[in-house]
Amino acid sequence: YGNLSSYMDSYFQFACSPQCMDGDSQWILGLCVAMNCPGTLVTSYVANKVGLKMTGVMSAILVNVSLFAAAWSMKVSVFGTTILMGVMVGLVQGITSVVVYQYVYGWAADRSSLFIATSVGASTLLSLVQNQVITFIVNPYNLKPDAIRGSRAFFSQPELLERVPAAVFSYAAITAGLQLVGYLLLARRSSALLPPLSFSNEPQEKEGEPDEVKQISLTPSQALKTPTFYAAFLFGIVTQYSLLLKANFYKQFALLFIPDDRFLTLVGTFIPVVAASSRMSVGAALSARLITIKTACILSLSVNSVLCAFWYIVPQVDAVLYMFLVLSLALVQSMFFVIAPVVTLQNFGPEHFSTIYGLLMFSFAVVGLISPAVIPRLIHFLGWFGLFASASLMCLVTLLVVVCTDFKP
């Protein structure tokens, strides 16, 4: 979204209808992140009614309708686009993540860390195609941003802006096509291979399942009494905050010092590759017990803190060095998306996974609802340096909490 958002923000400023500015586009990504939490929480209810596979199908239909509708709504309403690309897409992301994790755990509980990492890593690779397609459609001649408003750079060229709705439509079409392929692959599996894990209150035991997996079964109220839950919750808040900064501003901020749209698109293209590789590597390491959950958290937080501290300076020094910084951020931030479901399964058990994981993802809701209101004020009063420094400091404080927490089940 970081690549597309720079074009969408410019479109809202200079090309949409006079009445379209009925909202703030900063809320699109914020609400998308926030709605992951209610999405995870409603999954068990929906799956009990229609089944796990149909829940995934319904969520895919909903997200595609929302994205295709956004290609039209962005011409007339920022608020409408925020509802479609923020609220609806975020809700579906939460539902889809639980469906995927339940399938993975049902098929291979003993190797769930690795396969969860594979599933969440594969989804980020979608951006690899979308970033190049979007920039090829919108800015094939690598036009430079030519308008500065406040501390942000925008594109105002009419020949560029008129192609932005087509880019959103292409974004939706690519998403729909790959989801169709995924459904066809899933539909070919026999009913005997459907996950035996259910959403019912009856614990599910599987022959040959490791003892530690069968014995752990905490209720949501019990999970809320553990230090592990709150350490993971804080980890989610600071990771998502810094990730939102990267997603929203890796390109918009850099355009002030690196006015090369094609190069920054290339940076955005490599982000999902690094993120997917990070998730699969961390998942494999956790599955093979080469590292512990606590070690992974410490590594992610410490590197994230250092990188955010130098974020403001690096693009003023060298463009290639800035690429290294952004990709390093993607590497360590992506670790959370493996750690969160793994710590939920290993420390609290699979029986109440949907609810406990949803409570853990409430950290995303906190960041998603607060950051769109706070970030513009931080930029206004503290500047870009203060904004990035706030992320660095938050990571440092959370690092101290994690170091003092025992993550053993």
Steps between C-alpha positions, in 0.01 A plus 500: 500500500792738562569526127135549406429745782741763365302508175162488675588789732610708201176408319291611798687830517491595133269284286187371673166683500473824702284325761722195540709631790249389763758307700871446564677231297730434799212299645498245216799302622427576865149357486617210286740404777246563776229284341726195506400455865120477457562288192686239704238508774199439273664213311398229748135613490487507120687170464261326739211612279632436149821298541867594477536474122187702427619765746814540290298517178265766639791711623667481156181616328459786745854631461481488120169685488647764732816550294318523167253748652790708633622560143177698450453648849840671503371733227222633721574435868802453725264384775342234279842378390608483865202277581568269206881475513533553873207352691392226257844385387632502857204296625556239229874485573425406860254228396732360235799479734307287751365272225852445366649435845225253588557305181876496553473385860240239412716352225843513671490596868855380566640726224255787534774761550651428161173477308349808665813689394461366146136602477549854630818538296329400177237772541761776512643385166182630338645850537796394287273495195265778604767763562647466152160490331376806690805713419502382137138614465519827693853628440663317208727797420631542856363851549627675813275643774449867419290631791593550866230549760623530854764232549375267226565469126221431249449437130275753327551404134154437345631229267619306804202557727238397245645148503478447879144350500614251234787400728258431785286292265809301397589454867154348554521283189835348598370428849186332363694289252743361755222433751316301234812288444530445874138391531533252213807347661322476835187350345699212355590368845284208613268536798724260689773763497286778641633626834369297793534805722157650571364815657293311753559505873596133500878454500628313195757227551692352211683171495873546513473867603788612724418503871582869541245593231221290655555619857493875439147636497450843650174689489505864389462616863796285602711629212427858607657426838838400355798737456569333166177632352577862593860479381378368166227768497756781548719336236205519262435868576855622437553276198177613339573865575839487330353289220229761440770766473683288244188415301372858493821699473791293366426657161332827592777601740781386271362700205614814685863391462491228231266630223520179300162327491627197309780434749265527798257266327789256467554531874133424554527200267779347708314555829264198458789280388697581814190479720401159364855367534514630856171336598590164352850505649372590845224240474749232400735599783219489756377167366850350521547658845811686383370814669239565764203734478665733750824515300305581183315782680823647637667489158204667330459778757868587538568528126172686442594755765844568351368530143221743598758717681691550172196515269500880461869528417557212258308623188696824518825303482449241226208343310642147507561527874136605539393190310702289743334672797145452369560136410657436840191649662283267293713205609467555875142633500373194312613273781198598708258342253659161567563550870142608583313187381780271618506645852119475510504132405798397708431702815120498511397198288285459188159458665432873537741614231257727316404696813846526657667586171229761445573652840869508416422668169314770694846655514452572129165665574662728757764614253262518206250722681748730674780546245300686229417766758841508669746468209405827319541688829837340567616605153368852555656558843808273494569454129601181325790443738273508804253265333762234431665553839167426671494156336858434606425591861186284511696200373767556765247509786324186373837327465557544873157349573568199277840437658331477841223264380509120494354369172512132593156328488 
